[in-house]
């Protein structure tokens, strides 16, 4: 891949231009679509250098961080849009929120999401949430021969089209905020990282954290959704419909061994 071939030269270029001393990259399972390493700036302060792979969902990450300007999210210190490179505030000690029990995770993720939900000015050309659901729908339709319950998937695809246009409120969403993307920091107790920004229904933003709490969600999906929707102050029914649509029709690598189908069946409208 061209991005990977250019990566060493891009890192060297940024190290020189931004006067950085770069250490070995993080060995981190959450950073699957980026090269991320600790860095020291010329003034001795700590930072993180991130070069993100070309990725549809994460295309405007640096623009979202620039818009939030450290309010609930890690601060963007410098950026090169051509290289999709970001120099970020270093979260120290940097522990992941995953270390806390899930009910405590819920409270912290909900607090951060409510802070991030603002409508940016038109100078920020963020895509609507419908762009992501359309992209997912195309991938799912391409796998039609592997579906095990066509009616379930079709209903999810219908909601992927309906839910973005029936939202009464539109804000900038993180779309990928879960406990693995929340780190402990000195500036604030917890900060969000790795947004995949789109503008749309705030109820959608409940789903990624819930998707990362599958055993609890599977054991009592309606009660789990009700609890988290109340923390977020969004409509429970909208969260339930979004969760159903994702569980029923989101693209996946294996439609036959599908952990999400029972959840979709339990939430089916």
N, C-alpha and C positions, 0 to 999 in steps of 0.2 A: 504494500500500500504506500502511496506517495507520501502521505502524512508521516508515516513511520520512518521512511527513508530520510526525510528532511529533518526529523526530530533532533538528532545530535547537533546539526548545524544551527537550528533554531535556538536551542538552549545556549550554545556558545555565543550566538549573536546577542541574545538578551542579557546574558551574563556580562558582556562587554558594555552594551549600550546603557544598561540600568545599574552598572557598577555593583554587581552582586557577587557574593561568594556562595556557590551552590553546593549543598551536601548531597549524599546519596538519596535517591527518591524514596518516598514512603512505600513500604510494602503493606498495602492496605486494600482489603477486599472491596471496599466501597468505591475506590477510584478505578473502575473498570473501563472508563471511556476517556481517560486523561492520564497525562504524565504529571506527577505532582511531587515536589521536593521542597525541603526546608531551604531557606536562603537567608543570608545576612546582608543587609544594606551597607552602604558606605559609611553611614553614621553609627553602625553597630547594632541597629535594631533588627529584630527577627521578623521574617516574612515567610511567605510560601509562594513559590512559583508554580503556576499551573498552566499547562498547554493542553487544551481540550481537543479531542478528535472531532472531525466534522460529524455532526450528529443532529438529526432533524429536531429532536425535542429540546436539545440544549443550545440551539443556535444563538439565542439572545441572552445567555447567562451573564455576560459581563455588563450588558446594558441594564439588566435588572439590578445587579449589585451597585452599579453607578447611581441608579434611581433611588434605591433604598438608603444609600450612603451610610451604611453602618447601623441603621435603625432596625434592630432585630436580626440582622444578617451580618456576616463577615464583611469588613470594609475593603473596597477595591482601592489599592494604592497606585497602580499603574496598569496600563493595558496596551496591547498591540492587536488591533482588530484583524489585521491581515494574517497574523499567525494564530489568532484566537488564543492569545496568551494573556494571563492575568497575574499581576503581583498582588497578593492578598495579605491582609492582616493575619498574623499567626495566632491561632487560638492556643493559649497555654493555660493549664496543662494539656488541654486537647482531648480529654476523655470523651468518649461517645456516650450519648444519652442512653444507649442500649444497656448500660450497666445498671440502670435504675429499674425498679418494677414497672410493669406496663401502666398501672393506674397513674403513677407519677409521670411517666412519659406522656400520657394523654394530656395532663394539665399543662406541661411545658410546651408541647407541640401546639396545643390550642392557643396558648398565650402568644407564641411567636406568630402563628398564622394571622391572628386578629391584628397584630401590629403591621404585618406585611401587606394586608389587603387595602390598597389604595388605588385609585384610578390615576394612571400617569398622564401627563400632558401629551398632546398629539405629536410633540417633537420626538417622543419615543415610539418607534414603529413596531410595537409588539403585535404578534399575531393573535387572532381570536382563538378561543378554545376549540371552536368547530374545525379549525385547520388540523388539530391533532386527532380529533375523533374521526375525521374523514380519512386521514392517513392510516389510522388503525383499521378502519372499516375496509379499506382497499386491501390491506394485508390479510385480514380475516377472510374476505371473499376469495382471495387467491388460494386459500387452504380449504375451500368448501368440501372437497372430497374426503377430508379427514374429520369433519364434524360428526359427533355421535348423537346430537340432538338438534336437528335443524330448526325446529320451532323455537327452542330456547335461544339459539344464536341469532335468528332473525329478529326476535323481540329485542335482544340487546342492541343489534344494529339499528333498529328503528329508534331506540332511545338515544343512541349516539347522534342521530340526526335531530331529534326533537329537543333534547334537554338543553343544548347550547342556545337555541333560539327562544326558549321559553323562560330563561332566567330573568328575574326582575332587577337584579343587580349585577354589574360587571366590574370586576376589580383585577388588579395584577395578581396572578396566582403563582405560587412556587411550583406546584404540581408534583414535586418529588420530595416533599418534606416528610421525613420519617425519622425515627430515633437515630439511625445511622448517619443522618445528615444534620445532626445537631451536636455541637461540641462545647465542652466547658471552656470558659474563657475568663481572663482577668478583668477585661473591660466591662463585661456583663456576665452574669452567671452562665448563660447559654446563648449561643449564636447559631443561626442557620447557615448552611453552606450548600453549594451545588444546586441552585435553583434551575428549573427548566420552565421558563416563564411563558405564560399565555394569559390573555385577558378573557375573563369569563365568570362563571357562576362560582361564588365562594363555597357552595356546598360540595363542589367537585374536590376541593382541596382536603376534605376529610378522608378521601379514599386511600391515598397512598400510605398514610400511617396505619389505617385499618388493614390494608393488604399485608403490612409487615407484622400484624398480630393475628395471623391466620388461625392458630388453635383456639384462641378466645373467640374470634369471629365465628368460626365454625360451630363452636359449642352453643352459642346463643347469639345469632347474628342480629336479630332485631333489638335486643337489649343493649348490645355493644354499640350499635349504631345510635340508638337513642341517647345513651350516655355521652358519646363523643359529640353528637350534634348539639346537645345542650351546652356542653363546654364551649363550643364554637359560636353559639347563638345563631345557628342556621336551622332551616327547616329539616326536621327528621325525614320527612317523606322524600325530599330532594336528595338527601344523602343515600337513602335506601335505593332510590331509582338509579343513581349513579353507581352504587355498589353492585346492583344487579347487572347493569349494562356492562361494567368491566368484567365481572365474574362470568357473564354469559358470552361475551363477544370480543373481549380484548385479544389481540394476537398472542399466540403461545407456541412454543416449540413442539409440544406433544398434546394433541387433542384427545388422545385415547387414555392417557394416564393424567387425568385432569383433576387437581385438588380443588379447583374453583367451581366446578359444576354443581356439587352439592350445595354450596353457598348460594349460587344463582337460583337453584330450585327452591331453596327456603325463602328467598326474597322475591320470587317471581310475582309480578303485578297481577 
